Amino acid sequence: RVGLFEAQAEALETLGRMDEALTAYRMAQKEVGPDRVHWARNERCVAWLLSRKGRLDEAAAACARALEVLEATGAEVDVADALRTLAQVEIRCGHYEAAEGHLQRSLSIYQRGDHPERLARCYGTLAQLYNDRGELEALLDVTQRQLAICQELGRPVSIGKGLNSVAWALIRLG
């Protein structure tokens, strides 16, 4: 049932039906039982949806709840994912220093393990931060890092995203 609710939530999000997707994630959380890590993963998804709806305070609170559970369980990669999501919320709030701290911590976790796709996403979030702050040289650097990882992964869609990110940075640089 958990997997079905999660799949439903993802489909509803894709269709732009955010309120229904939130409900589906909450239903998944009710079904996970004592698995706190799984609950927290869904809470991070809830946070992301809330941020997309502009409910940034609620999103930050959901991220904090997820992060607290994940840190207590020692689920390090999930902690890094929650930190990345929290950084995205902080960027939207204009809390750039907090976002950068979360991203640096997330980067260090991803770099210690074999998590290239997550590392590329983290560089993408850093790109958002640098773009918002107008740090264009740093923007180009992290988008190039993102592209290099995407090229190593060899997936056409990932490569396209990486190229698009570098193109955006080059456009911003003029």
C-alpha positions as CSV (number, residue, x, y, z in Angstrom):
1,R,0.0,0.0,0.0
2,V,2.8,2.4,0.8
3,G,4.3,2.0,-2.7
4,L,0.9,2.5,-4.3
5,F,0.3,5.7,-2.4
6,E,3.8,6.9,-3.3
7,A,3.3,6.1,-7.0
8,Q,0.0,7.8,-6.9
9,A,1.6,10.9,-5.3
10,E,4.3,11.0,-8.0
11,A,1.7,10.7,-10.8
12,L,-0.5,13.4,-9.2
13,E,2.5,15.7,-8.9
14,T,3.4,15.2,-12.5
15,L,-0.2,16.1,-13.4
16,G,0.1,19.3,-11.3
17,R,-2.5,18.1,-8.8
18,M,-0.4,19.1,-5.8
19,D,-3.1,19.0,-3.0
20,E,-4.0,15.4,-4.0
21,A,-0.3,14.5,-4.2
22,L,0.2,15.8,-0.7
23,T,-2.8,13.7,0.5
24,A,-1.3,10.6,-1.1
25,Y,2.1,11.2,0.6
26,R,0.4,11.6,3.9
27,M,-1.5,8.3,3.3
28,A,1.8,6.6,2.5
29,Q,3.2,7.9,5.8
30,K,0.3,6.4,7.7
31,E,1.0,3.0,6.2
32,V,4.8,2.8,6.8
33,G,4.3,1.6,10.4
34,P,7.4,1.8,12.6
35,D,9.8,2.5,9.6
36,R,10.8,6.1,10.5
37,V,13.2,6.5,7.6
38,H,10.5,5.7,5.1
39,W,8.2,8.2,6.9
40,A,10.9,10.8,6.7
41,R,11.5,10.3,3.0
42,N,7.9,10.9,2.4
43,E,8.0,14.0,4.7
44,R,10.8,15.4,2.5
45,C,8.5,14.9,-0.5
46,V,5.8,16.7,1.3
47,A,8.2,19.5,2.0
48,W,9.1,19.8,-1.7
49,L,5.4,19.9,-2.7
50,L,4.7,22.6,-0.1
51,S,7.6,24.7,-1.3
52,R,6.3,24.4,-4.9
53,K,2.9,25.7,-3.6
54,G,4.7,28.7,-2.0
55,R,4.0,27.5,1.5
56,L,7.6,28.0,2.5
57,D,7.2,28.1,6.3
58,E,5.4,24.8,6.2
59,A,7.9,23.3,3.8
60,A,10.8,24.3,6.1
61,A,9.1,22.8,9.1
62,A,8.5,19.5,7.2
63,C,12.1,19.4,6.1
64,A,13.2,20.0,9.7
65,R,11.0,17.1,10.9
66,A,12.4,14.8,8.2
67,L,16.0,15.9,8.9
68,E,15.5,15.2,12.7
69,V,14.3,11.7,12.1
70,L,16.9,10.9,9.5
71,E,19.8,12.2,11.6
72,A,18.5,10.2,14.6
73,T,18.5,7.0,12.5
74,G,21.9,7.7,10.9
75,A,20.5,7.5,7.3
76,E,23.4,9.6,6.0
77,V,22.4,9.8,2.3
78,D,18.8,10.6,3.2
79,V,20.1,13.3,5.5
80,A,22.0,14.8,2.5
81,D,18.8,14.6,0.4
82,A,16.8,16.4,3.2
83,L,19.5,19.0,3.5
84,R,19.4,19.6,-0.3
85,T,15.6,20.0,-0.1
86,L,15.9,22.3,2.9
87,A,18.4,24.4,0.9
88,Q,16.0,24.8,-2.0
89,V,13.4,26.1,0.5
90,E,15.9,28.5,2.0
91,I,16.9,29.7,-1.4
92,R,13.2,30.5,-2.2
93,C,13.1,32.4,1.2
94,G,16.2,34.3,0.4
95,H,18.1,32.7,3.3
96,Y,21.2,32.2,1.2
97,E,23.8,31.6,3.9
98,A,21.6,28.9,5.5
99,A,21.1,27.3,2.1
100,E,24.8,27.3,1.4
101,G,25.6,25.7,4.7
102,H,23.0,22.9,4.0
103,L,24.4,22.4,0.6
104,Q,28.0,22.2,1.7
105,R,27.1,19.6,4.3
106,S,25.1,17.7,1.6
107,L,28.0,17.8,-0.8
108,S,30.4,16.4,1.7
109,I,28.1,13.4,2.3
110,Y,27.5,12.7,-1.4
111,Q,31.2,13.0,-2.2
112,R,32.2,10.5,0.5
113,G,30.0,7.8,-1.2
114,D,29.1,6.6,-4.6
115,H,26.2,8.9,-5.3
116,P,26.9,10.7,-8.6
117,E,23.3,11.4,-9.6
118,R,22.6,13.0,-6.2
119,L,25.9,14.9,-6.3
120,A,24.8,16.3,-9.7
121,R,21.5,17.4,-8.3
122,C,23.3,19.1,-5.4
123,Y,25.5,21.0,-7.9
124,G,22.3,22.0,-9.6
125,T,20.9,23.4,-6.4
126,L,24.2,25.2,-5.8
127,A,23.7,26.7,-9.3
128,Q,20.3,28.1,-8.2
129,L,21.9,29.6,-5.1
130,Y,24.8,31.2,-7.1
131,N,22.4,32.4,-9.8
132,D,20.1,34.1,-7.2
133,R,23.2,35.8,-5.5
134,G,24.6,36.9,-8.9
135,E,27.8,34.9,-8.4
136,L,28.2,34.0,-12.1
137,E,31.7,32.5,-12.1
138,A,30.7,30.2,-9.3
139,L,27.5,29.4,-11.2
140,L,29.5,28.4,-14.3
141,D,31.8,26.3,-12.1
142,V,29.1,24.2,-10.5
143,T,27.1,23.8,-13.7
144,Q,30.3,22.4,-15.4
145,R,30.8,20.0,-12.5
146,Q,27.2,19.0,-12.8
147,L,27.6,18.4,-16.6
148,A,30.8,16.3,-16.1
149,I,28.9,14.0,-13.7
150,C,26.0,13.8,-16.1
151,Q,28.3,12.9,-18.9
152,E,29.9,10.2,-16.8
153,L,26.5,8.7,-16.1
154,G,25.9,8.6,-19.8
155,R,22.1,9.0,-19.7
156,P,20.9,11.2,-22.5
157,V,18.3,13.0,-20.4
158,S,20.9,13.7,-17.7
159,I,23.4,15.0,-20.2
160,G,20.7,17.2,-21.7
161,K,20.0,18.7,-18.3
162,G,23.7,19.2,-17.6
163,L,24.1,21.0,-21.0
164,N,21.1,23.1,-20.3
165,S,22.5,24.2,-16.9
166,V,25.9,25.2,-18.5
167,A,24.1,27.0,-21.3
168,W,22.1,29.0,-18.7
169,A,25.3,29.9,-16.9
170,L,27.0,31.0,-20.1
171,I,23.9,33.1,-21.0
172,R,24.1,34.8,-17.6
173,L,27.7,35.5,-18.2
174,G,26.9,37.1,-21.5
